[in-house]
Amino acid sequence: MTRADPLARLGAELALVLATALAAISLFGIFLPSTYARETPAWAAQAVGQDWFDLLVAVPWLALTSRRADRDAGTGRLLLAGGVLYAVYELVIYAFGVHFNALFLLYCGTLGLALLTLLLLGVSLLRFPAPAWPAAGPPVKTVAGLLFGTGALFAFLWLAEILPALVHGQAPASVSIAALPTNPVHVMDLAVILPAHVAAAAMLLQRRPAGEALATLLLAFGLLMSASIGGMLLVMRLRAVPASSGVILGMAALAVVDGMLLARVLRATRPPARALP
């Protein structure tokens, strides 16, 4: 068993605090009716669905992968970083896309903690890179195609909503439905997540180590995000809020594909050759 980089160890410890804070946010959101009292029915249903998914899946993911990141110098840090990136994504939405409520300071503090944890893990990966993918390991072209396809597909979907709204001087439908100034999902996807998918695909095809690491991280992130979207839509259906069955099935399928490819990466990745200092 290798000894983890001190920065990774600190990141793993902070991830446990992050998991605790995320669990608190989820419990308050589920059991405190005033949390989403000012949201539209659709937006409130999505928020509660997000809370349930975080409590049942994201929090255990952070707890389990933090232990792995603390114990080894391999892919544990990438799995944890994927979970922390997922937490950053949703906490940005909570902080900017939910009307002011009693949890606002908790949103802000947890978002700051998540960003710090992600920074520590990123610096650790720069100092001590994760193991390279073996030549006969994961299907590079398949992973790159999935990442590029995911980035391109969601970019097309969001721009198909945004560009006509700009032409007509109106807010996009998703913004009007949620009664928000802008859609924070559009912001996070177009500014950060989708470009990262395309960049990872390009670097992966060139067999750059950074592309392999980023691809592993994004597969973990994509597994959590796709599953959470499917869970949110299910809660909408349970609350009699319209939600597409096709989208639910599509998100479930995407989560399965992400999970299968991530499993291939984890099985094929070589363990580190020596312990870190």
C-alpha positions as CSV (number, residue, x, y, z in Angstrom):
1,M,0.0,0.0,0.0
2,T,1.4,3.4,-1.0
3,R,1.5,6.4,1.2
4,A,-0.5,9.3,-0.2
5,D,0.8,12.8,-1.0
6,P,0.2,15.1,2.0
7,L,-1.9,17.4,-0.2
8,A,-4.0,14.5,-1.3
9,R,-4.4,13.4,2.3
10,L,-5.5,17.0,3.3
11,G,-7.9,17.0,0.3
12,A,-9.3,13.6,1.4
13,E,-9.9,14.9,5.0
14,L,-11.6,18.0,3.6
15,A,-13.7,15.8,1.4
16,L,-15.1,14.1,4.5
17,V,-16.1,17.5,5.9
18,L,-17.6,18.3,2.5
19,A,-19.6,15.1,2.6
20,T,-21.0,16.0,6.0
21,A,-22.0,19.6,4.9
22,L,-23.6,18.2,1.7
23,A,-25.6,15.7,3.8
24,A,-26.8,18.6,6.0
25,I,-27.8,20.6,3.0
26,S,-29.7,17.6,1.6
27,L,-31.5,16.9,4.9
28,F,-32.6,20.5,5.3
29,G,-33.8,20.6,1.7
30,I,-35.8,17.4,2.1
31,F,-37.3,17.9,5.5
32,L,-37.5,21.8,5.9
33,P,-40.4,22.9,3.7
34,S,-39.4,26.6,3.8
35,T,-36.1,25.8,1.9
36,Y,-37.7,25.8,-1.5
37,A,-40.9,27.6,-0.7
38,R,-40.1,30.4,-3.1
39,E,-39.2,28.1,-6.1
40,T,-41.6,27.1,-8.9
41,P,-43.0,23.6,-8.6
42,A,-40.6,22.3,-11.3
43,W,-37.5,23.9,-9.8
44,A,-38.4,22.8,-6.2
45,A,-39.0,19.2,-7.4
46,Q,-35.6,19.1,-9.1
47,A,-34.0,20.5,-5.9
48,V,-35.6,17.8,-3.7
49,G,-34.6,15.2,-6.2
50,Q,-31.0,16.5,-6.1
51,D,-31.1,16.4,-2.3
52,W,-32.2,12.8,-2.2
53,F,-29.5,11.7,-4.8
54,D,-26.8,13.6,-2.8
55,L,-27.9,11.9,0.4
56,L,-28.0,8.4,-1.0
57,V,-25.2,8.5,-3.6
58,A,-23.0,11.6,-3.7
59,V,-22.3,11.7,0.1
60,P,-21.3,8.0,0.2
61,W,-19.2,8.5,-2.9
62,L,-17.2,11.3,-1.3
63,A,-16.7,9.3,1.9
64,L,-15.6,6.1,0.2
65,T,-13.3,7.7,-2.4
66,S,-11.8,10.0,0.2
67,R,-10.5,6.9,2.0
68,R,-9.1,5.5,-1.3
69,A,-7.4,8.9,-2.1
70,D,-5.9,9.0,1.4
71,R,-4.4,5.5,1.1
72,D,-3.0,5.4,-2.4
73,A,-1.4,7.6,-5.0
74,G,-3.3,6.2,-7.9
75,T,-6.8,6.6,-9.3
76,G,-8.4,7.3,-5.9
77,R,-7.6,11.0,-6.2
78,L,-9.3,11.1,-9.7
79,L,-12.4,9.4,-8.4
80,L,-12.6,11.8,-5.5
81,A,-11.9,14.8,-7.7
82,G,-14.8,13.7,-10.0
83,G,-17.1,13.6,-7.0
84,V,-15.8,17.0,-5.7
85,L,-16.3,18.5,-9.2
86,Y,-19.9,17.2,-9.1
87,A,-20.3,18.9,-5.7
88,V,-18.9,22.2,-7.0
89,Y,-21.3,22.1,-9.9
90,E,-24.4,21.6,-7.9
91,L,-23.3,24.0,-5.1
92,V,-22.9,26.7,-7.7
93,I,-26.5,26.0,-8.7
94,Y,-27.7,26.1,-5.1
95,A,-25.8,29.4,-4.4
96,F,-26.9,31.2,-7.6
97,G,-30.0,29.4,-8.7
98,V,-32.0,29.0,-5.4
99,H,-33.8,32.0,-3.9
100,F,-32.3,33.3,-0.7
101,N,-33.1,31.0,2.2
102,A,-31.9,30.0,5.6
103,L,-29.2,27.8,4.1
104,F,-27.5,30.5,2.0
105,L,-24.4,30.8,4.2
106,L,-24.1,27.0,4.3
107,Y,-24.3,27.0,0.5
108,C,-21.5,29.5,0.3
109,G,-19.2,27.9,2.9
110,T,-19.7,24.4,1.4
111,L,-19.0,25.8,-2.1
112,G,-15.7,27.3,-0.9
113,L,-14.8,24.1,0.8
114,A,-15.4,22.1,-2.4
115,L,-13.3,24.5,-4.5
116,L,-10.5,24.3,-2.0
117,T,-10.7,20.5,-2.0
118,L,-10.6,20.4,-5.8
119,L,-7.6,22.7,-5.8
120,L,-5.7,20.5,-3.4
121,L,-6.4,17.4,-5.4
122,G,-5.4,19.2,-8.6
123,V,-2.1,20.3,-7.2
124,S,-1.5,16.8,-5.9
125,L,-2.1,15.4,-9.4
126,L,0.3,17.9,-10.9
127,R,3.0,16.9,-8.4
128,F,2.4,13.2,-8.6
129,P,0.5,12.2,-11.7
130,A,-2.0,9.4,-11.7
131,P,-0.9,6.1,-13.3
132,A,-0.9,6.1,-17.1
133,W,-3.3,4.0,-19.1
134,P,-1.6,0.9,-20.5
135,A,-1.4,0.5,-24.2
136,A,-3.7,-2.5,-24.3
137,G,-6.0,-1.0,-21.6
138,P,-9.2,1.1,-21.9
139,P,-10.7,1.8,-25.3
140,V,-9.2,5.2,-25.9
141,K,-11.3,6.0,-29.0
142,T,-14.5,4.9,-27.3
143,V,-13.9,7.1,-24.2
144,A,-12.8,10.0,-26.4
145,G,-15.9,9.6,-28.5
146,L,-18.2,9.5,-25.5
147,L,-16.6,12.6,-24.0
148,F,-16.7,14.6,-27.3
149,G,-20.2,13.4,-28.0
150,T,-21.4,14.4,-24.5
151,G,-19.9,17.8,-24.8
152,A,-21.2,18.5,-28.3
153,L,-24.7,17.1,-27.6
154,F,-25.3,19.2,-24.5
155,A,-23.8,22.3,-26.2
156,F,-26.2,21.8,-29.1
157,L,-29.2,21.4,-26.8
158,W,-28.4,24.5,-24.7
159,L,-27.5,26.7,-27.7
160,A,-30.7,25.5,-29.5
161,E,-32.6,27.0,-26.5
162,I,-30.4,30.1,-26.0
163,L,-29.8,31.4,-29.5
164,P,-33.5,31.7,-30.5
165,A,-34.2,33.5,-27.2
166,L,-31.4,35.9,-27.9
167,V,-32.7,36.6,-31.4
168,H,-36.2,37.3,-30.1
169,G,-35.0,39.2,-27.0
170,Q,-36.6,36.7,-24.6
171,A,-35.4,34.5,-21.8
172,P,-34.9,30.8,-22.6
173,A,-37.8,28.6,-21.6
174,S,-35.9,26.9,-18.8
175,V,-35.1,30.3,-17.3
176,S,-38.8,31.4,-17.4
177,I,-40.0,28.1,-16.0
178,A,-37.7,28.4,-13.0
179,A,-38.3,32.1,-12.6
180,L,-34.6,32.8,-12.5
181,P,-32.4,35.6,-14.0
182,T,-30.3,33.0,-15.9
183,N,-30.0,29.2,-15.9
184,P,-26.9,28.3,-13.8
185,V,-26.8,24.9,-15.6
186,H,-26.2,26.8,-18.9
187,V,-23.4,28.8,-17.2
188,M,-21.6,25.9,-15.7
189,D,-21.9,23.7,-18.8
190,L,-21.0,26.2,-21.4
191,A,-18.2,27.9,-19.4
192,V,-16.6,24.9,-17.7
193,I,-17.9,21.3,-18.1
194,L,-18.6,21.0,-21.8
195,P,-15.2,22.6,-22.9
196,A,-13.5,20.3,-20.5
197,H,-15.1,17.3,-22.1
198,V,-14.0,18.3,-25.6
199,A,-10.5,19.2,-24.4
200,A,-10.2,15.8,-22.6
201,A,-11.3,14.0,-25.8
202,A,-8.7,15.8,-27.9
203,M,-5.9,15.2,-25.4
204,L,-6.9,11.6,-25.0
205,L,-6.6,10.9,-28.7
206,Q,-3.1,12.3,-28.5
207,R,-2.4,10.0,-25.6
208,R,-1.4,12.8,-23.3
209,P,-1.2,11.9,-19.6
210,A,-3.3,15.0,-18.7
211,G,-6.0,13.8,-21.1
212,E,-6.1,10.3,-19.5
213,A,-6.3,11.8,-16.0
214,L,-9.0,14.4,-17.1
215,A,-11.0,11.6,-18.9
216,T,-11.0,9.4,-15.8
217,L,-12.2,12.4,-13.7
218,L,-14.9,13.3,-16.1
219,L,-16.2,9.7,-16.4
220,A,-16.6,9.7,-12.6
221,F,-18.3,13.2,-12.8
222,G,-20.5,12.1,-15.7
223,L,-21.6,8.9,-13.9
224,L,-22.8,11.0,-10.9
225,M,-24.3,13.8,-12.9
226,S,-26.2,11.6,-15.3
227,A,-27.6,9.5,-12.5
228,S,-28.6,12.6,-10.5
229,I,-30.4,14.1,-13.5
230,G,-32.4,10.9,-13.9
231,G,-33.2,10.9,-10.2
232,M,-34.3,14.6,-10.3
233,L,-36.7,13.8,-13.2
234,L,-38.1,10.8,-11.4
235,V,-38.9,13.0,-8.4
236,M,-40.6,15.5,-10.8
237,R,-42.8,12.7,-12.1
238,L,-43.7,11.6,-8.5
239,R,-44.7,15.2,-7.8
240,A,-46.9,15.3,-10.9
241,V,-44.5,17.7,-12.6
242,P,-44.1,17.0,-16.3
243,A,-40.8,15.2,-17.1
244,S,-39.8,13.3,-20.2
245,S,-39.5,9.5,-19.8
246,G,-37.1,9.6,-22.8
247,V,-34.8,11.9,-21.0
248,I,-34.9,9.8,-17.8
249,L,-34.0,6.7,-19.9
250,G,-31.3,8.6,-21.8
251,M,-29.7,9.8,-18.6
252,A,-29.8,6.3,-17.1
253,A,-28.2,4.9,-20.2
254,L,-25.5,7.6,-20.2
255,A,-24.7,6.8,-16.5
256,V,-24.4,3.1,-17.3
257,V,-22.0,3.8,-20.2
258,D,-19.9,6.2,-18.0
259,G,-19.8,3.6,-15.3
260,M,-18.8,0.7,-17.6
261,L,-16.0,2.7,-19.1
262,L,-14.8,4.0,-15.8
263,A,-14.7,0.4,-14.5
264,R,-12.5,-0.5,-17.6
265,V,-10.2,2.3,-16.7
266,L,-9.9,1.3,-13.1
267,R,-9.2,-2.3,-13.9
268,A,-6.6,-1.5,-16.5
269,T,-4.7,1.3,-14.7
270,R,-1.4,0.2,-13.4
271,P,-0.7,0.7,-9.7
272,P,2.1,3.3,-8.8
273,A,5.6,1.9,-9.0
274,R,6.7,3.3,-5.6
275,A,5.4,5.0,-2.6
276,L,5.3,8.8,-2.6
277,P,7.6,10.6,-0.3
